[in-house]
Amino acid sequence: MALSNRDLQLTELNGGGSSDGDDREDEWLLNNYDGKKERIGDGMRRIQVGVTGMTCAACSNSVEGALMGLKGVAKASVALLQNKADVVFDPDLVKDEDIKNAIEDAGFEAEILAESSTSGPKPQGTIVGQYTIGGMTCAACVNSVEGILRGLPGVKRAVVALATSLGEVEYDPTVISKDDIANAIEDAGFEASFVQSSGQDKILLQVTGVLCELDAHFLEGILSNFKGVRQFRFDKISGELEVLFDPEALSSRSLVDGIAGRSNGKFQIRVMNPFARMTSRDSEETSNMFRLFISSLFLSIPVFFIRVICPHIPLVYALLLWRCGPFLMGDWLNWALVSVVQFVIGKRFYTAAGRALRNGSTNMDVLVALGTSAAYFYSVGALLYGVVTGFWSPTYFETSAMLITFVLFGKYLEILAKGKTSDAIKKLVELAPATALLVVKDKGKCIEEREIDALLIQSGDTLKVLPGTKLPADGIVVWGTSYVNESMVTGEAVPVLKEINSPVIGGTINLHGVLHIQATKVGSDAVLSQIISLVETAQMSKAPIQKFADFVASIFVPIVVTLALFTWLCWYVAGVLGAYPEQWLPENGTHFVFALMFSISVVVIACPCALGLATPTAVMVATGVGANNGVLIKGGDALERAQKIKYVIFDKTGTLTQGRATVTTAKVFTKMDRGEFLTLVASAEASSEHPLAKAVVAYARHFHFFDDPSLNPDGQSHSKESTASGWLLDVSDFSALPGRGIQCFISGKQVLVGNRKLLNESGITIPDHVESFVVELEESARTGILVAYDDNLIGVMGIADPVKREAAVVVEGLLKMGVRPVMVTGDNWRTAHAVAREIGILDVMADVMPAGKADAVRSFQKDGSIVAMVGDGINDSPALAAADVGMAIGAGTDIAIEAADYVLMRNSLEDVIIAIDLSRKTFARIRLNYIFAMAYNVIAIPIAAGVFFPSLGIKLPPWAAGACMALSSVSVVCSSLLLRRYKKPRLTTILEITVE
């Protein structure tokens, strides 16, 4: 293992540094700024840690306890199935290495996992950039540069040192780039050159071509000469190269290209996908378990033959009865074979049991180690006792060997089954193409096309997408026309037309034409990466019902061991007192041995794992199934709440309606010309982003120029062109009034466009005939927009937003499911009730301001009911957060998605039913898993203890008890896997409609 550290680290990162003023790269000016050191960035940090060695819920509880015991750790969640820990901590109080050490001190192996993004860092908060500044001659120059830097947007602090010609700037990289800062210094007449930053990123590379020690030193030399490389670690055995670098000084693609170029093609570099790396580790774990099982089986079969088959083969049996020293040949063979199984193959059980006991907890490994050790050491003791006394008791070596073999077989099947639960993430990862065609341009002309690793795509890259291939990144089309199949991401089956300026999603399939796209979102910002991250996070979260299993797991083993001792005591005492006949004893057996076999059966048949797997396996499968159906679930707690939903509150615009508002009526109540009226209203609304405003502008433009507004529903690009052409009037003092409308000034006169509330607040009277006209519009499910100019009402516009075609059926379906739909809208009560009547909603709340939607949600929660909120916009986010279950529909806005518990990728209300139905079926499966796991232990333990032996003659030997225990966990996982067969409900089935 080769390790190299560069001395280009910041004082902020390595905690030290030279005090020599001439060492520019170690002296950081901002450390002493304002006389104190301030931590870069804000708040907590989050990392994921790979944990190996966990076998059951008790192990994950031990790891969680060890992490939460660290000062500075705010939250720790451990996922048994994924072998991961998600830790949120204060980096000022605890370091990554402390977290790793805490897990290892608890007896498990730990590894800090790399971020899933390699295409550009995603900095949180601010970073510090260091620049050399040339041309400064006096303090006035320093003050000038500092003043310029501090005036830049995104710059928090700046300090410049004349003696060292160094400047340091703390800035937000999401607002301003390092190049913008350098350009600002140069524009002021000075020279500027970026040196390094406090940012840090990690990349994992697979290097081929390193054949000897000399090649390894050559690779180290290349990396050591890279500006921006902080630290690297190369594993010569696996060929894995881990590099820590300054993302502001060096991009991941420059690093990969640089290594390949400087080695003259000797080294071939491939970026390792963290998800694929985890999959390979799972495969390695499966292979190791299979090898252990096969080895144990290979050694156990001869032991089984010696015990069961050989006594019926005279010649072979005679050889086994041949005395060799103090023991028979058969005893020697049994002892030798089983010792290998017990202490070599079964070492993992002793290791895990010792680890659990050191942490003050118990798990399944303790039971296996206890049961097999009892059988093994009793058999050894019986042999030695026979040598000393001449009384040869029966041995039970085969019990120990067969127990370990069956447990390993069960573990192998369990790992295979658990691997199936994460198929959804594997499928999502496989959606992303491995490579991309990069179009290299010079002065706008294409000069080269080259294939690059898809993980090295950078924002701004131009990529060529051939027909039939997958789009490698999110972006916009800059050349070409084609249809794209987006069903694998959004669930929409119909191919979508893509033209210039159309947005595209990475992982979708280009069907027909050649496209050139410009990458806009890469790495963890990409839609596919966010979906994967969301699904993975959801699978790591624990449902509240899991607490029951965790509690049972914590007390399960002590109870079972107590029961086993009680079983042995009862059978032994009963035998001594003559409570059962001597014929029940095995040949040459004693009451002690007879009782011991029952107690060993009790120890090994009890299974805490089945309880521990009941919830996480079902949640893991359900989140994957949801993702495949376009329903992203953010966690087990959301899944648990959703199955109890009593009310579903819908926002109207864009949720129940199509969100494509169109003007159906424009009536002028003064002598103003109709065209002049529309120009006035469009000019006022042109500055608004509201959908109704865009509909007004599109209608006015169509009236004047006879274009087709359907070609551009939002009217945005046309409105900009039209403004340039001069048909819109100049507007001043524009302001949007949420829940009321807009106001502005045109030609020095006030213009108001909005609802009654806006006009009433402004003291403008609405005549009766205008009120009647507006009421007529509202009763026909249209919104009436009132227009006032110079304190006089001059006209009304009627706007309709068509209801989604599935809305009425979905509402009826929810009612059939026992869920009560409610509509909350900022629209007036007449329009709201008209829309509600059309789709069958009885509960309506109208004239609700955006801030009041959250209060509306709380009003339904007062009686303890579980309330879901379905919305799509920024104004819905408070209500989504206030609801027990928030659902952002149609991918919504970023803020809505952040506040929601469910993200419905398609713009279809049917997904609300899918979300509720899936949660109900998942928790029905979890309850079934718990019933099975509990029933198994309640029934199996008495059978193993011999409760039914006196009456029915049922006796379970220890090896058979071990087989039952092994298969119980597998059966629970397989039960959860049945959720993969989930089919989204047909609305005709829910509504009990018979289709002819």
N, C-alpha and C positions, 0 to 999 in steps of 0.2 A: 504494500500500500504506500503510494507516494503522496506526500503532503507538502504543499508549499504555501507560504503566506507572504503576501506582498505588503510592503510598508507604506502603501498608499491609502491606508485606512484613515478615517477622520478621528480626531480626538473624541468626538461624540460616540464613535462606535467602539473604539478599542480601550477607551478609558485612560489612555495615557498619551504620550506624544512628547516630542522633543521641546524643550524650552528655548532652544537655540533659534534666535530670530531669523537666521539665514535659511533654515529648513522650511521652505515654503509649504511643503505638502503635509507637514505635521503640526504647524502652528495655525490654530483657527481663531480668527479675530473675534468672532461673535461669541466665543466662550466667555470672554471678559466684557462683553457689551453690557452696559448698565450695571457693571460690577457683580453680576451673578450669572451662573450657567442656567440656561433654560432648556427644557427638553424639547426636541424637535417633534412635531406632530401633536395630535391631540387624542386624549382618552386611551382606551384599551387597545390591545392587540389580540388577534385571533390566529391560532395555528392548529394544524391537525397533526396528530402523532400516531404512527403505526405501532400497535401493541400486539406482540405475539406471546402465546402461552396461556391465553384465557380459554377456559373450557366450559364455563357455565355462568349463570347470573351472579353467583357469589364472587367470582373472579372480577367481573366488571365492577361490582360494588366495591371491591378492595381497591381497584385502580382509582375509582372516583373518590374514595375516601382519602387516598394518598395525595391526590391532586388538590382536593379542597383543603387539605391540611397545610398547603403552602401559603405563606403570607403573600398577598398580591394576586392570587387566583380568584377571579370573580365568579367564574362559572366553568364547570367541567362536565361533559357528557360523554359517556363511554358506550360505544356500540359493539356488542358482542359479535354480531354476525359479520360486520365489516372489519373487525379487529382494529378499530380506530378510536382515538379520543379527540374530542373537539374541546379546546381550552381557550377561554377568554381571560386575559390577565393584564396587569399593569407592568409594562416593560421596565419601569423605574424600580420596581420592587423585586421582580423575579425575571430570570433569563430563560431562554429556550433550554439551555443545558440543565438548569435546575429542574425543569419539568421532566426532562428525559431521565435525570438521575432519580427523581422521586418515584417514577414508574419502575425503574430498575431496582431500586431499594425495596420495592414491594414484591420483588421476585419475578418480574416480567421483563421481556426484552422490548426496547423502545427505539423508535427512529423518527426524527422530525421529517415530515413529508414535505416535498416541494410543492409550490403553488401549481395549480393546473394551467396557468397561463405562462407561455414563454414568449409571446409576441407583444412585448412592451409591458412595462411595469404599471401597476395601478396604485400609485402612491396615495397614502392616506395623510391628509393634512399637508404640512409644508416640508420642504427640504432645503438644505443649504448648498448653494453653489459657490465655488471658488474660482475667481478670475485673476489673470495677470493683466494689469492695466499699464500701458506705456504712454509716455508723453506728459506725465504729471511732474511739475517742477516746484510747486509750493502748496501751502495750506489752502489757498484759494481754489486750486485745481481739485484738491481732495473734497472741499465743501461743494464744489460744482458737481462732481461725479456723484457724491452721496445724495445731493438734492435731486438730481435726475433719477437716480435709482429708486429713491423713496417715493417718487411721484408716479412710478409705473404701476398699472393695475396688477394686483396679485402679489406685489412685493410687500412683505411684512416689515422687514428690517434690512438695513444695509450699512456696512461700515467699510471704510477704505483706509489702508495704511500706506503712507507715502514712503517710508523707509524700505519696505519690502515690495512695493508696487503691487500689492495684493488687495483685492476687494472680495468681500463675502456678502452674499445676498440670500436672505431667507425668503423663499417665494413659494407660491402655490402652482405646481406644474400643470394643474388643470386649467389655470387662467392665463399663464404666461410661460413661454418656453425659454430654455437657456439661451437660444440663438436670439430671441427678441431682446433679452437683457444685453447681450454682447453688441447687438446692432444699436441699441440706445446709447451705449457708451461711445461707440464709434461715431454716431451722429453728432455727439457733443464735441468731436475733434480729438478723441483719444484712441489709442489702440487697445483692443480687448481680445483676450484668448481664454477660452474655458479650460480649467484644469481638472476639476473633479467635483463630485457632489456627495452629500450624505446619503443619497438613495442607494439601495442595494437590491439586487435581483438574483435569482438562482436559475440555472438551466442544467438539465441532465442530458448528456450526450452519450451515444454509443459509438465508440471509436474502433475501427478495424484497421489493421495494418501494423499494430504494435506487436512485433514478433520477438523482441529480445529486450534486455535491459538498456541497450544503447538507444533503441527506438523510444523507450519510456523517457530517458533523459532528454532526447531530442524534442519530444512533445512538451516536457516541462520547460525547456528553453524557449519554445515558441510562446507558451502561455505567459512566461515570466516577462517577456518583452512587449506584451500587450498593455497599452495604456488603458486603465479602467478595470483590469482584472484584479480582484482583491485577494481571492483565495481559490485554490482548486484542489481536488482530490481525485486521483486516478486509481482504479482497481484493475490491476493487470490481469487478474483471473477472469473477471466478467467483462472487461473492456468498458466499464462505465466511468464516465468523466463527469464530475460535479463541479461546476464553476460558479463562484460568487463574483458578481461584477457590478460596476457602477453603470446603471442604465442611462444616465445622462451623458456619459462619456463614450459608451460603447453599446451598440445594439446587438441583439442575439444573432441576427443574420450576419453582421460584420464579423462577429466572433467566429461563427462556423465557416464563413468564406475565408477568413484570415488563416485559420488553422489549415484548411485544405490547400490554400494558395501558398503559404509559407513552407509547407511540407512538399511542394511540387507534386501534389496528388498522391503522395505516399499514404496519407491517412484519409480514410473515408469516414465522414461524420454524418450521423443520423440523430435527429432530436428524438428523445424518448418521451412518449406520451405518458404522463403520470397515471392515467386511468389504465392504459395498457400494461404498465408496470405492475399495478396492483393485481391485474388479471393473471399475469405470469406468476406472481407470488401465490395466488390462490391455486393455480395449477401445480406449482411446486409442492404446496402443502398437501394437495390431493395425492400426488405421486409418492410423497414420503409416507403418508398414512397407508397407502396401498402396499408399499414395500414392507412396512411393519406387519400388516395383516398377513401377507403371503408368507413372510418369514415365520411368524407365529404359527400359522396353519401348517407349514412344512414340518415344524418341530412337534406340533401337537398331534398330528395324525399317527406317528409311531407310538406315542404314549397311549392314545385311544386304542390302537390295535393291541398293544401289550395287555391292556386291561380287559377288553371285550372280545376280540377276535382270536388272539393267540391261544387262550385256554382250550379252544376247540380244535387246535391243530397239534396233535401229540408231539411231533418231532420238534417243532418250534417251541412248544411249551416246555419240553424237556430241557432245551438249551437255556430258557429263561430261569428254570429252577436250579440250574447248575450254580453251586456256591463258589464264589470268587472272593476269597478273604472273608470278612465278617458278614457280607451281604450276598444275596442272590444276584445273578447276572441281571435279572429283570429290574431289581431295585436300583442297581448301579445305572442302568440305562435311563430309567425314569428320573432319577435324581439329576443326572447330567443334562438331559434334554430340558427338563422343567426349570432347572437353574438358569439356563440361557434365556428361556422365555420370561422367567420371573424378574431377572435382574438386568438383562441386556435389552430385550425388547420392551419389557414392562418398566424400564427405568423412567419413562416419561410420567408414569402415574405416581411414582415415589417423589419425583422432582416437583410435580404440580401440587401433590398433597403436602409436602414439606413447605412449599411456598405459601400455601393457604394457611397452614397452621401457624407459621411465623407471623402472619398478618392478623392472627386472631380470628380467622374465618374457616369455614369448612365447605367442601364442594364434593362433586361426584368422585373425583380422583381419590379423596380420602376414603370413601366407601370401597372403591375398587382395590386400593392398596391394602385396606384393612381386611377385606374378605379374602383376597388371594394370599396375603401373608399368613392369615390364620390357617388356611388349608395347607400351604407350603411348609410352614414351620411346625405344624402339628405332624405332618408326614415325616419330616426329618427327625422330630422328637420321637416318633413311634419307632423308627428304624434304630435309633441310638438306644432307646429303652429296650428294644428286643435284644440288642447285642449284650446289654448289661444283665438283663433278667432272664432272657430266653423266652419271654412271652411276646409273640409277634402280633401286634395289633394291625388292622388293615390300614393302608396308606391311601391318601387322596391326592396324589400328585396330579392326576388327570383333571381334577377340579380346578386347580390353579391355572393350568395351561389352557384348558377349554374356556375358562372365564375370560382370561386376557384375550384369547382369540376372538371370542364373540363380541367383547367390548370394542376391540379394534375394528371388527367388521361393521359394527353399528356406527362407530365414529366415521368410518370411511363412507358409508351410505349417507350419513348425516351431512358430511362435507359436500358430497355430490349434490344432495338435495338443496343445501343452503346456497350452493353456487347457482342453482337454477333461479333462486329468488332475486338475484341481481342481474338477470338477463336483460331487464329493461335498460339499465345503464349501459351495458355492453352494446346493445343495439343502437342506443343514442350515440355512443362513441364511434361506432362503425359508420354512422351517417356521414361523418366528416371525411373528406378525401385525404389520402396520405400526402399527395403532392399537388402543386398548382403550377400553371404556366404564367410566369412573370413577363410582362411586356416592358422591356427596357426602352426608355425614350430619351432623346436628346433634342432639346429645343422643340418639343412637341411632336417630333417624328419618331416612329418606331424603328429602332436600329437592331434590336435583338429580342428573341424569345428564349427563355431558359426555364427549365423545370427546377422548382425549389420545394423544399419541405413545407407543407401547408402550415406547420407550426411556426414558421419563420416569416409569415406574411405580416407586413407592417401597414399601419393606417396610411392611406394615400397611394398604395401600390395599385397599378393597373394590371388586371389579370384577364387572361383570355380563357373563355369557357367554351369548349367544343360541344356539339350536339350529343346528347346521351351521357354526358359526364355531370358530376356533382359540382355545384358552386362551392368554391373553397372558402369563402368568407362572406360576411354581411357587407353590403355596399349599395352603390347605385349604378345603373347601366349608363355607360358613357358612349357606347356605340353598339348598333345592332338591334334586332327585334327577334323575339322568340316567345314561346310559351314555356312556363316553368311549373313543374309538379311540386307543390308545397305540402302535400298531404302528410308526409312523414314528420313535419314539424307542427303544422297548424291543424291537421285533420281535415282540411278542405279537399274534397276529391277532385273538383274541377280545376284543370290547369289554368294558370293565371297569365294573362298577356303581360309581357315586359318590354317596354320601350325605353328610349332615352329618358333619364331622370327617374325611372321606376326603381323603387327599393327592392333589393333581393336579400334572401336569407341563406346563409351558409348551410350546406348539407342537403339543400333541395336539388332537384334534377332538372337540368336544361334539356328540353325535349327536341327542339327543331333547329333553330338558327344558331349561328356563332354570336357570342356576346363578349363585349369588353366591359368589365366592371371595375369601378374604383372602390377599393376596400375602405370602409368607414369604421367598422367595429371589428376588432380582432381580439384574440385571447379571451380573457374572462368577460369582456364586454359583449361578445357575440351572443346572439339569441340562443344558439345551440349550447354554448358553454353555460349560459345562465340556466337553461332548462336542466342540464346535467347536474349543475351545482345545486339547484333547487331540489331536484329529486334525491340527490345524495344526502343533502342536509335533512330532508324529510325522513329518509330511511334511518338516519342516525338518531332522530329525536325519539323520545319515549312517550308512549301514550300513558295517561294517568292510571289506566287499569294495570299497567306493568308494575306499579308499586306493590300490588298484591303479590305478584310472583316474586318480587325482590324480597318482600318480608318473609314469605314462606321459605325461600331459598336460604335465608339467614338462620332459620331455626330448624330446617328440615333434617340435616345430617345429625345434629345432636339428638333429635327425637328418634331417628332411625337406629342410631347406635344404642340408645337406651332401650328401645324395643328389642333389639337383638340380644342384649344382655339379659333382659327380662325373659325372653324366649328360652335362652340357654338355661337360665336358672330354673324356670318352671319345668322344662323337660328333664333336667338333671335331678332335681329334687323329687319329681314324680317317679322317676326310675328308681331312685334310692329307696323310696317309700313303697315300691312295688305297685304303683298305681296302674301300670300297663305291663303286659306279658313280656317275658324275655324273648319270645319268638320275633318281636319287632326289631330286635337289635341285629346289626349285620354280623356276619360270621367273624368270630373272634373279637367282636366289637364290645364296647363298654357303654355305659350310660353317658359318660362324658363325651365320647365321640358322637353318639346318636344325637345328643343335644346340640353339640357343636355344629353339625351339618345343617340343622334347622336355623341356627343363629346366623351362619354364613349366608344361607339363602336369603334371610331377611335383609342382611347388609347389602347384598349385591343386587337384589331385585328392585329395591327402592331407587327411584329416579327423579332427582330434582331438575334435571336438564329439560325434561318434557315441559315442565311448568315455565322454565325460563325462556323456552323457545316459542311458547304459544302465541305471545303478542308480537315480538319483533319480526318473526318470519311472515306473519299475516300482513303487518303494516308494510313491510318491505315489498311483498308481492303486490299489494293494493296500490302503492304509490307508483310502481312500475306499470301496472295495468292502466291506471289513470293517465299516466304520461302517454301511453300508446293511444289513448282515446281523446287526447287533447285536453285533459283535465289535470293540471299540476297541483299537487297537494303539498302544503308546506310542512306537514308534520303529523305525528300520531295523535297529538292532542286535538288538532283541527279535525282529523278523521273521526275521533271519538265524539266530539261535540256535534258534528254534522248529522250523525245518525239520530240525534234527539231533537232536530229542528222542528219547531212548532209554527213559526212564522217566517215567511220569506218576503222581505221588503224589496221592491223593485224601484229603481229610478225610472222615470218615463223616457226622457229624451236619450236616444242612442242605446237604450237597454230594451224597453218594450217596443220602442219605435225604431225605425231604420236609421235615424240620425241623418237623413238626407232631406232636410227641410226644403220645400218649394213654395213659392208665392202663388196662391190661387186667385187672389182678389186684390185689386188696388183701387180704392175709391176716394175721389177728391171731393171735399165738401165746401170748397171755395171756388172762386173764379180762376184759380191758378191752372195753367195748362197741365195736362197729364204728364207730358214729357218733362216739363220743368219740375213737377212734383217728384217724379222718380229720380231725377238728377239730384235734387236736394237731399232726398232720403239716402240715396246711394253714397253721396259725398260724405254724409254724416256717419254712415255705417262702415265705410271703407277701412277705417282704422281699427275696427273691432275684430276680434278673433272668434266671436260667438257664431255657431252654425246658422242661426237665424239671420245674422248680419250678412253672412256670405250669400245666403239665399236671396236677400234683398238686392245685393250688388249684382248677382248673376241675372236676376230678373230685369233690372234696369238696363244692364248692358245688352241683353237680348232685345229689349224694347227698342233701343236706339240703333243697334247694329245688325239685328236679325241673325246673330250667331246662335249656335246650339248650346245652351247651358249644360246639357247632359254630358257634353264632352269633357267638361271640367266642373264637376259638382261643387267644388268649394269656391270656385271663382277667383282663386287667389292670384294665379299667374296672370289671368286676363285683367284683373283689376289693376295690377301693377302697370301692365302695358297701357291700359286705358288712362291711368293717371298721367302717364308720360304723354299720351296723345292730347290731354288737356280737356277731356269732356267732364271730368269731375271738378267741383268747385274747391277753392282753398278753404281749409278748415283750421280753426285755432281753438286752443283750450279744450281739447277733447278729453273726456273722462268717462270711464265705464262705471256704472252703478249696479253692483251685483244684486240680482233679484228684482231690478226695476227697469233698466235699459241703459241708454247713453245720453250724454248731453255734450254740446259743442257750440261754437259760434261760427256762422257763415255770413260774410259781409257785415260783420258787427252785430248781427242779430242772433239771439239764442235759438238753438234747434234742440227739441226734445223728441226722442224716439224710444217708446217703451210701453209699459202697461199703465193701468189706471192709477196705481199707487204713485208713479212718477209724476203724472200730471196733477194729481190731487195735492201732492207735497209742494208743487210749484204754483199752486193757486189757480190752475187753469180749469175752467168749468167744461164739463162734457155735456153737450146738448142731448136731449132725450132721443132724437132721431138717430144720433150717432151711437148712443148707448144701445138702442134697439138693434142697430146693425151689428154691433160688436157681439151682443148676446146671441144673435142668430148665427154668427160665425162660430162662437164657442160651443153652442149646442150641436153643431155639426162636426165637432172634434177638431176645429181649427183654432189657431191662436190669433187673436186680434192685436195688431201693433198700432198704437196711436201715435200720430205725428203732429207736433206743435211747432209753429214757426212764429217768432216775435210775439210770444204769449198768446197765440191764437191756435186752436185746433184746426188743422187744414185737411187732414185725411186719415184713412185707416187702410192697413194692409192685412189681408188674411193669409196666414201661413199654415200649411199642412205638413205633418211629418207622418208618413204612412206607418201603420202598425206592422211589425214583423209577422210574416204569414204563420209562423208556428206559435205565436204568443197565446192565442185563445186555447189551443190544444194543450200547451204546456201548463197553463193556469188550471184547466180542468184536470189534467194529470196530477198536479200537486194536490188538488182537493181530494182526489181519489186516494192519494198516498197519506192523507191525514195532515197535510201541511196547508196552512192558511196563507194565501198570497195577499200582499198589501202593496199599494202604489203610493209613493211619496214623490211629489213634484213641486217645483217652484211656479208652475203654470197656474192659471186661475181655476176656480173650482168647477166652472161649467165645462171647460175643455177637458179638464182632468176626469170628470165624471163621464163625459161622452166617450173618452178613450177607454175608461174602465168598463163601461157598459159593453163596448164593442168586444172586449176580450174576456169578460166574465169576472172581473175583480169587484168584490163588494166593499172592501175597506180601502178608502181613499183619503189621503191627506194632501190638500192643495195649498198653494200660496206659501210653501215652506221655503225659507231662505236656505242657502247652502249650509250655513252654520247650524240651522235648526234641524237638519236631517239626523244628526247624531242624537239630538234630544228626542226625535221621533222614535229612533231605535230604542232608546232607554225607556220610553213610555211602555213599550211592549215587553220589556225585560222585568218590569216591576214585580210581576207575579212569579218570577223565577223561570219564565219560558226561555227556551233557546231560540235566538233570533238570528236569521241570516240576512245579509244585505247584499244585493246584486247591483253593481254600478260600473261605470266605465271611465269616469272623468276625474279631474283634479278636485272638483267640488264634492265628489262622493267620498274622498279619502277619509274625512273625519268620521263619517257614518260607517265606512268599512272597518275602521279601527275600533269603533264603539261596539259593533255587532259581535256576537259570539262567534259567528262564522262570516267572514267577509269574502265575497266572490267578485273578482275583477273579470269582466266579460270582454271578449273580443280583443284580448291582450291589453286593452285599456291603455292608460298612461303609466309612465314609470312610477309616479307617486301612488296611483291606485294599486298597482301591483305590489308595491312595498307595503301598503296597509292591509292587503288582502291575505286571507288564509288559503284560498283557492284561486288559481288563475285559469280561467276558461279560455283556451287559445283561440277557439273559433268564436265567431260573432253569432252564436246560436244559443237560444234559450233552452234548447233540449239538453245542453250540458249541465244545467242546474239540476235536472232530474237525474242525470248520470251521476253527478257528484253525490247527491243524497242516497241514491240507490246503491252505489258502490260502497259508501260508508256503512250502510245498514248491512249489506252482505258481508263486509269485512268483519264487523263486530259480531255478527251471527257466527262466523267462522271462528273468531277468537273465543267466544263463549263455548263453542263446541270443543275447541282445543283444550280449554281449561277443564271442561267436564270430563273429557277423556283422560287428561293427565291426572286429575284428582281421583277419578274412578279407578284408573289403573292402579294407583298406589293404595287406595282404600281396599280394593279387592285382592291385589297381588300380595301385599304384605301378610294378611292373615293366611293365605294359601301357603306362602313360603314358611310361615311360622308353624305350620302343621296343625292349624285349628281344625281342618276338615279331615285330618289323617285318622283319628280314632273312629269316626262315623262312616266316612266314605273311602278311606284308604288312599286319599289323594296326597301324594308327597312330591315335592318339587326339588330335585337334586340341585346343588349350587350352580353347576354349569348351565342347566336349563334356566335357572333364575337369571343368570347373567345374560343369556340370549334374549329373554323377555325384556330385561332392562335396556339392552342395546336397541331392540326394535321399537321400544316405546317412543324414543326421541325421533327416530326416523318416521314413525307414523304421524307424529304431530307436524313435522316439516312437510310431509307429503300432503297432509290435510290442508295446510296453508297453500301449497302449490296448486291445489284445485281451483284457487281463485284466478289462476292464469286462464282458466276456461271461461272467465266472466264475459258475458255478452251484454252490451248495453241494451237497456229495456226498449222494447218496441212500444211506441205510444199507443198503438192499437190494442196491445195487451193490457196496458195500464188502464185504458178507458173502457176495456171490455167490449171493444167494437169488433163485430164479425165482418171480415172483408170477404165479399162474394168473389 
